[in-house]
Amino acid sequence: MSEGEARSERAAVQRPGGLPQDGPEPQGGPGWQAGAEPTGGAEPTWSAEPSGGAEPKGAAEPREGAEPRAGAAAGEVPAGGGDRTPLLEVEHLRMLFPIKAGLVVDRQVGQVHAVDDVSFDLLEGETLGIVGESGCGKTTLIRVLVRLLDATSGTIRFRGLDITRAGRRELAPIRREMQMVFQDPQASLNPRKRVGQILATPLRMRGVPREQVARESRELLQRVGMSGDVLNRFPHEFSGGQRQRIGIARALAMDPRLILLDEPVSALDVSIQAQVINLLDDLQDEFHLSYVFVAHDLSVVRHVSDRIVVMYLGKLMEISPAEELYSKPIHPYTQALLSAIPIPDPRLNRSRERSVIGGEPPNPINPPTGCRFHTRCAHATDICRSVEPPLVQYAGGHLAACHHPRNVTAAEIASAVRSDLSPLAAGSEMPSVDSNGAGPPAAASAPAQG
């Protein structure tokens, strides 16, 4: 479907449990075989025409020696096509979960700072990776973006339209263009529905005629590398990788512009991970999609992302073009994350210098003042403990929130400017030449895995 065609007023955003918002598909609903009305409790069947043994379209095989995606540097059009218009804009977004106590009257005794003053944008056709430790707020962030959670404060704009407080009716056309693929494919697919029913619901919401639903369902499955004759099967009859492909097909059924992926390959084998990543790359080129890709594995994020956001305890630590982040990490936390990536060569792995983070992350109910990372940072000084650093923009669109940046020269520090994406509570102090103890740019702390 072309971008110029009219878009439906309805949407198919799934709840975290995987149930569609307008309830189960009635018997005899769209896509059911004519005359297959169940009698006496019999199971109806889908009219799934076999593919005749043909190889499914769009099957993604692991690519040996595939090169990482080029980072989206300033002025460069990101892979996947599209202009430089922001598709998604996030400004000073906060998601605080209240902590209540009391037997008779609930009273708020604290707040969990899950996402705390986060700002960034996503361009048309771009893939934005989000990385960080468990509990840093990655999943909460994308759930807020797709409005599964209501933000405490801040602004979310999709195509220039403020959707932060939009109601259900206003969100309906937006949710068609913003879809989500959840981390656990087993939990996100309704176990009581067949694959044909799972795909039919969003297709009917999109306005596909009833007689065309079965055919389009088969085409969706073929696009994600599956045979079109599995419409009568239940989710438990598939492997984890196949269930994730079904989840991707369900998201594609709404013809979205933006897909938010919450660790889509973390529960899969390495070989299946490669297939799913290649599939996402092919689908982006075919449908001109934009992705927000959340993951723990930094080597995976490097291969799929144009830019990468590094989060720690609800805050943004660094935003950078993908390749530059790995070759020139500025924030000490990013350095530590990269040093944890194993190198396939045992001799190189043993000989390299690691940046090890000690201790546990602070309590998000009572986060530390100043820089959130100062309690675990080897380079922290008094200013780190008292003043929150602003996001500073260096050459090439590289942003970092650190009073003592690493791997930057004196000239780069002198030419850096404060970014408009800086937190509202950030201080005005800019990094000085004397505060930088890293010297000239260093080599990458860990090469990418093939």
C-alpha positions as CSV (number, residue, x, y, z in Angstrom):
1,M,0.0,0.0,0.0
2,S,1.4,3.4,-1.0
3,E,1.9,6.2,1.4
4,G,-0.5,8.3,-0.5
5,E,-3.5,6.0,0.0
6,A,-6.0,6.8,2.7
7,R,-5.4,5.1,6.0
8,S,-8.1,3.5,8.1
9,E,-9.5,5.0,11.3
10,R,-8.9,1.8,13.2
11,A,-5.9,0.1,14.8
12,A,-4.6,-3.3,15.9
13,V,-2.2,-2.5,18.9
14,Q,-2.0,-5.7,21.0
15,R,-2.1,-5.6,24.8
16,P,1.1,-7.0,26.5
17,G,-0.8,-10.3,26.8
18,G,-1.4,-10.5,23.1
19,L,-5.3,-10.1,23.2
20,P,-6.7,-7.7,20.6
21,Q,-8.6,-4.8,22.0
22,D,-12.0,-5.6,20.5
23,G,-12.2,-9.1,21.8
24,P,-12.1,-12.6,20.2
25,E,-13.0,-13.2,16.6
26,P,-16.6,-14.5,16.3
27,Q,-17.2,-17.8,14.7
28,G,-17.7,-17.5,11.0
29,G,-15.7,-14.3,11.0
30,P,-13.4,-13.0,8.3
31,G,-11.2,-15.5,6.6
32,W,-13.1,-18.6,7.6
33,Q,-13.8,-21.0,4.8
34,A,-17.3,-20.6,3.4
35,G,-19.6,-23.3,4.8
36,A,-17.3,-24.2,7.6
37,E,-19.6,-23.1,10.4
38,P,-18.8,-25.4,13.4
39,T,-21.6,-27.7,14.6
40,G,-21.5,-29.6,17.8
41,G,-18.3,-28.0,19.0
42,A,-16.3,-28.9,15.9
43,E,-13.3,-26.7,15.1
44,P,-13.7,-24.6,11.9
45,T,-10.8,-24.6,9.5
46,W,-9.1,-22.0,7.4
47,S,-9.1,-22.1,3.6
48,A,-5.3,-22.2,3.5
49,E,-4.1,-23.1,0.0
50,P,-0.8,-25.0,0.0
51,S,2.1,-23.2,-1.6
52,G,2.8,-26.2,-3.7
53,G,6.2,-26.6,-2.2
54,A,7.5,-23.3,-3.4
55,E,10.1,-21.6,-1.3
56,P,8.4,-18.9,0.8
57,K,9.0,-15.4,-0.3
58,G,11.3,-13.2,1.8
59,A,13.0,-16.0,3.6
60,A,16.0,-14.5,5.3
61,E,19.1,-16.7,5.5
62,P,22.0,-15.8,7.8
63,R,24.5,-13.7,5.9
64,E,28.1,-14.7,6.4
65,G,30.4,-11.8,7.0
66,A,27.6,-9.2,6.7
67,E,28.9,-5.7,7.2
68,P,27.4,-3.5,10.0
69,R,25.0,-0.8,9.0
70,A,26.6,2.6,8.3
71,G,25.8,5.1,11.0
72,A,23.5,8.0,10.1
73,A,26.0,10.9,10.4
74,A,24.9,14.5,10.1
75,G,23.4,15.1,6.6
76,E,23.4,11.4,5.6
77,V,20.2,9.7,4.7
78,P,19.7,6.6,6.8
79,A,19.5,3.2,5.3
80,G,16.0,2.1,4.4
81,G,15.1,5.2,2.4
82,G,13.1,8.2,3.5
83,D,13.7,11.9,3.9
84,R,15.2,13.7,6.9
85,T,11.8,14.5,8.4
86,P,11.4,13.4,12.0
87,L,8.8,10.6,12.2
88,L,8.8,10.5,16.0
89,E,9.8,13.3,18.4
90,V,10.2,12.8,22.2
91,E,10.8,15.8,24.5
92,H,11.6,15.6,28.2
93,L,9.6,12.4,28.6
94,R,9.1,11.0,32.2
95,M,7.5,7.9,33.4
96,L,7.3,7.7,37.2
97,F,5.5,4.8,38.9
98,P,4.0,5.8,42.3
99,I,4.7,3.7,45.4
100,K,1.7,3.7,47.8
101,A,1.2,2.5,51.3
102,G,-1.6,2.5,53.8
103,L,-4.4,0.0,54.8
104,V,-7.4,2.3,54.8
105,V,-6.2,5.3,52.7
106,D,-3.6,4.9,50.0
107,R,-0.9,7.5,50.2
108,Q,2.1,7.9,48.0
109,V,5.4,7.3,49.7
110,G,7.7,7.4,46.7
111,Q,8.2,7.1,43.0
112,V,10.1,4.7,40.7
113,H,12.0,6.8,38.2
114,A,11.7,4.4,35.3
115,V,12.2,7.0,32.5
116,D,13.4,10.4,33.6
117,D,13.6,13.4,31.2
118,V,14.4,11.6,28.0
119,S,14.5,13.5,24.6
120,F,15.4,12.2,21.1
121,D,13.9,11.9,17.6
122,L,13.6,9.2,15.0
123,L,13.8,10.0,11.3
124,E,11.9,8.4,8.4
125,G,13.4,5.1,7.4
126,E,15.8,5.1,10.3
127,T,16.6,2.3,12.9
128,L,17.3,3.7,16.4
129,G,18.8,1.1,18.8
130,I,18.3,1.4,22.5
131,V,20.8,-0.4,24.8
132,G,21.6,-0.5,28.5
133,E,21.6,-2.7,31.5
134,S,18.4,-4.5,32.8
135,G,16.2,-2.1,34.6
136,C,17.5,1.0,32.8
137,G,14.0,1.8,31.4
138,K,14.3,0.6,27.8
139,T,11.1,-1.4,27.7
140,T,9.2,1.1,29.7
141,L,10.2,3.8,27.3
142,I,8.9,2.1,24.2
143,R,5.7,1.1,26.0
144,V,5.1,4.8,26.7
145,L,5.9,5.7,23.1
146,V,3.2,3.4,21.8
147,R,0.8,4.6,24.6
148,L,0.5,1.3,26.4
149,L,1.5,3.4,29.4
150,D,0.6,7.0,30.0
151,A,3.6,9.3,30.5
152,T,3.9,11.3,33.7
153,S,5.1,14.3,31.8
154,G,6.8,15.3,28.6
155,T,5.7,15.3,24.9
156,I,5.4,12.6,22.2
157,R,4.9,13.8,18.7
158,F,4.2,11.4,15.8
159,R,4.4,13.1,12.4
160,G,4.2,16.5,14.2
161,L,1.0,15.5,16.0
162,D,1.1,15.6,19.9
163,I,-0.2,12.2,21.0
164,T,0.9,12.4,24.6
165,R,-2.6,12.8,26.0
166,A,-4.6,11.7,23.0
167,G,-7.8,9.7,23.7
168,R,-8.7,6.3,22.3
169,R,-10.6,7.8,19.3
170,E,-7.7,10.2,18.4
171,L,-5.1,7.4,18.8
172,A,-7.0,4.9,16.5
173,P,-5.4,6.2,13.2
174,I,-2.0,6.7,14.9
175,R,-1.9,3.2,16.3
176,R,-2.3,1.7,12.9
177,E,1.0,3.3,12.0
178,M,2.8,2.4,15.2
179,Q,3.0,-1.3,15.9
180,M,5.0,-3.3,18.5
181,V,6.7,-6.7,18.5
182,F,7.1,-8.0,22.0
183,Q,10.0,-9.8,23.6
184,D,8.3,-13.1,24.4
185,P,6.5,-14.4,21.3
186,Q,4.8,-17.2,23.4
187,A,3.1,-14.7,25.7
188,S,2.3,-12.1,23.0
189,L,0.2,-14.5,20.8
190,N,-3.2,-15.6,21.9
191,P,-2.9,-19.4,22.6
192,R,-6.6,-19.9,21.9
193,K,-6.5,-18.5,18.4
194,R,-5.2,-20.1,15.2
195,V,-2.6,-18.2,13.2
196,G,-5.2,-17.3,10.6
197,Q,-7.4,-15.6,13.3
198,I,-4.4,-13.8,14.8
199,L,-3.6,-12.2,11.4
200,A,-7.3,-11.7,10.4
201,T,-8.1,-9.3,13.2
202,P,-5.6,-6.5,12.1
203,L,-6.4,-7.1,8.5
204,R,-10.1,-6.6,9.0
205,M,-9.4,-3.5,11.1
206,R,-7.4,-2.2,8.2
207,G,-10.5,-2.6,6.0
208,V,-9.4,-5.6,4.0
209,P,-12.5,-7.3,2.4
210,R,-13.5,-10.5,4.1
211,E,-13.0,-12.6,1.0
212,Q,-9.4,-11.4,0.7
213,V,-8.3,-11.9,4.3
214,A,-7.1,-15.5,3.8
215,R,-5.1,-14.6,0.8
216,E,-3.4,-11.6,2.4
217,S,-2.7,-13.7,5.5
218,R,-0.8,-16.2,3.4
219,E,1.1,-13.4,1.7
220,L,2.1,-11.9,5.1
221,L,3.4,-15.3,6.3
222,Q,5.4,-15.7,3.0
223,R,6.9,-12.2,3.5
224,V,8.3,-13.2,6.9
225,G,9.7,-16.5,5.5
226,M,6.9,-19.0,6.5
227,S,4.7,-21.2,4.4
228,G,1.2,-19.9,3.7
229,D,-0.4,-23.3,4.7
230,V,0.0,-22.9,8.5
231,L,-3.1,-20.7,9.1
232,N,-4.9,-23.5,10.9
233,R,-2.2,-24.1,13.5
234,F,-2.0,-22.7,17.0
235,P,1.0,-20.7,18.4
236,H,2.2,-23.6,20.6
237,E,2.8,-25.7,17.5
238,F,5.7,-23.5,16.3
239,S,9.3,-22.9,17.4
240,G,10.3,-19.7,19.1
241,G,11.7,-18.2,15.9
242,Q,8.6,-19.1,14.0
243,R,6.4,-17.5,16.7
244,Q,8.4,-14.3,16.5
245,R,8.0,-14.2,12.7
246,I,4.2,-14.5,13.3
247,G,4.4,-11.6,15.7
248,I,6.2,-9.6,13.0
249,A,3.6,-10.6,10.4
250,R,0.9,-9.4,12.8
251,A,2.6,-6.0,13.1
252,L,2.9,-5.7,9.3
253,A,-0.8,-6.5,8.8
254,M,-1.6,-2.9,9.7
255,D,0.7,-1.4,7.1
256,P,2.6,0.6,9.8
257,R,5.3,3.2,9.4
258,L,7.0,2.6,12.7
259,I,7.6,-0.7,14.5
260,L,8.9,-0.8,18.1
261,L,10.8,-4.0,18.8
262,D,11.3,-5.0,22.4
263,E,14.3,-7.4,22.4
264,P,12.9,-9.4,19.5
265,V,15.8,-11.8,19.3
266,S,17.0,-12.2,22.9
267,A,15.2,-15.5,23.4
268,L,16.3,-17.1,20.1
269,D,19.3,-19.2,19.1
270,V,22.2,-17.4,17.4
271,S,21.4,-18.8,14.0
272,I,17.7,-17.9,14.3
273,Q,18.7,-14.4,15.5
274,A,20.6,-13.9,12.2
275,Q,17.6,-14.9,10.2
276,V,15.2,-12.6,12.1
277,I,17.6,-9.7,11.9
278,N,18.1,-10.2,8.1
279,L,14.3,-10.4,7.8
280,L,13.8,-7.1,9.6
281,D,16.4,-5.5,7.3
282,D,14.7,-6.8,4.2
283,L,11.2,-5.7,5.4
284,Q,12.6,-2.2,6.1
285,D,13.9,-1.9,2.6
286,E,10.6,-3.3,1.1
287,F,8.1,-1.3,3.2
288,H,10.2,1.8,4.1
289,L,9.8,1.2,7.8
290,S,11.3,2.9,10.8
291,Y,12.4,0.8,13.8
292,V,13.0,1.4,17.4
293,F,15.1,-1.6,18.4
294,V,15.6,-2.5,22.1
295,A,18.3,-5.1,22.9
296,H,20.9,-6.2,25.4
297,D,23.4,-7.6,22.8
298,L,25.5,-4.6,21.6
299,S,26.9,-6.6,18.7
300,V,23.4,-7.2,17.4
301,V,22.4,-3.6,17.8
302,R,25.5,-2.5,15.9
303,H,24.4,-4.5,12.8
304,V,20.8,-3.2,12.7
305,S,21.0,0.4,13.9
306,D,21.7,3.7,12.2
307,R,22.0,5.5,15.6
308,I,22.2,4.1,19.1
309,V,20.9,5.5,22.4
310,V,22.6,4.4,25.6
311,M,20.4,4.5,28.7
312,Y,21.3,4.1,32.4
313,L,18.8,4.3,35.3
314,G,16.2,6.1,33.3
315,K,18.5,8.7,31.7
316,L,20.2,9.1,28.3
317,M,24.0,8.8,28.6
318,E,24.9,8.9,24.9
319,I,23.4,9.2,21.4
320,S,25.6,8.4,18.5
321,P,25.8,7.1,14.9
322,A,26.2,3.4,15.3
323,E,29.8,2.9,13.9
324,E,31.1,5.9,15.8
325,L,29.8,4.7,19.1
326,Y,31.8,1.5,18.8
327,S,35.0,3.2,17.6
328,K,34.8,6.2,19.8
329,P,32.7,5.9,22.9
330,I,32.6,9.1,24.9
331,H,30.8,8.2,28.1
332,P,32.5,5.9,30.6
333,Y,29.4,3.8,30.9
334,T,29.4,3.1,27.1
335,Q,33.0,2.1,27.3
336,A,32.2,-0.4,30.0
337,L,29.3,-1.9,28.0
338,L,31.5,-2.3,24.9
339,S,34.3,-3.9,26.9
340,A,31.9,-6.6,27.9
341,I,31.4,-7.8,24.3
342,P,33.4,-11.0,23.9
343,I,36.0,-11.2,21.1
344,P,36.1,-14.5,19.2
345,D,39.9,-14.6,19.3
346,P,40.8,-15.9,22.8
347,R,44.3,-14.3,22.7
348,L,42.9,-10.9,21.9
349,N,40.1,-11.3,24.4
350,R,42.6,-12.0,27.2
351,S,45.0,-9.2,26.2
352,R,42.6,-6.3,25.8
353,E,42.1,-3.8,28.6
354,R,38.6,-4.0,30.1
355,S,36.6,-1.2,31.7
356,V,34.8,-3.0,34.5
357,I,31.9,-1.4,36.4
358,G,31.7,-2.3,40.1
359,G,28.7,-2.6,42.3
360,E,25.0,-2.6,41.5
361,P,22.9,0.1,39.9
362,P,21.4,2.6,42.5
363,N,17.8,2.3,43.7
364,P,15.6,4.0,41.1
365,I,13.2,5.0,43.9
366,N,16.0,7.3,45.2
367,P,18.4,7.9,42.3
368,P,21.7,9.7,43.1
369,T,22.1,13.4,42.5
370,G,24.2,14.8,39.7
371,C,25.2,12.2,37.2
372,R,23.3,9.0,37.7
373,F,26.5,7.0,36.9
374,H,28.8,8.7,39.4
375,T,28.4,6.0,42.1
376,R,30.0,3.4,39.8
377,C,32.3,5.6,37.7
378,A,36.1,5.5,38.1
379,H,36.4,9.1,36.7
380,A,33.8,10.8,39.0
381,T,34.7,14.0,40.7
382,D,32.8,16.5,42.9
383,I,31.0,18.1,40.0
384,C,29.7,14.7,38.9
385,R,28.1,14.2,42.4
386,S,26.4,17.6,42.5
387,V,25.6,18.7,39.0
388,E,23.7,16.8,36.3
389,P,25.6,17.0,33.1
390,P,23.9,18.3,30.0
391,L,23.8,16.4,26.7
392,V,26.7,17.9,24.8
393,Q,26.9,17.6,21.0
394,Y,30.3,16.8,19.5
395,A,31.3,16.6,15.8
396,G,29.3,14.2,13.7
397,G,26.1,14.3,15.7
398,H,27.6,12.5,18.6
399,L,26.0,13.5,22.0
400,A,27.1,12.5,25.5
401,A,26.1,13.5,29.0
402,C,29.4,13.5,30.9
403,H,31.6,16.0,32.7
404,H,34.7,14.0,31.9
405,P,34.3,12.8,28.3
406,R,36.6,10.1,27.0
407,N,38.2,9.7,23.6
408,V,37.8,13.3,22.5
409,T,40.5,15.9,21.8
410,A,40.8,19.3,23.2
411,A,39.7,20.8,19.9
412,E,36.6,18.7,19.9
413,I,35.7,19.7,23.5
414,A,36.3,23.4,22.6
415,S,33.9,23.2,19.6
416,A,31.2,21.2,21.4
417,V,27.8,22.8,22.1
418,R,25.0,22.1,24.6
419,S,22.2,20.2,22.9
420,D,18.5,21.2,23.1
421,L,17.9,17.6,24.1
422,S,19.5,18.1,27.5
423,P,17.4,17.4,30.6
424,L,15.6,20.3,32.2
425,A,17.5,19.8,35.5
426,A,20.9,19.7,33.8
427,G,23.5,22.2,34.8
428,S,25.1,24.8,32.5
429,E,28.6,23.5,33.0
430,M,30.3,22.3,29.8
431,P,33.2,19.8,29.8
432,S,36.5,21.6,29.9
433,V,39.8,20.6,28.3
434,D,41.3,20.0,31.8
435,S,38.5,17.7,32.8
436,N,39.2,15.2,29.9
437,G,41.7,12.6,30.9
438,A,41.4,10.4,27.9
439,G,43.6,12.2,25.4
440,P,43.2,11.5,21.7
441,P,40.6,9.1,20.3
442,A,41.2,5.5,21.2
443,A,40.7,2.4,19.2
444,A,37.5,0.5,19.5
445,S,37.4,-1.4,22.7
446,A,35.9,-4.5,21.1
447,P,35.5,-5.4,17.5
448,A,32.1,-6.5,16.3
449,Q,31.2,-10.1,16.0
450,G,30.5,-11.4,12.5
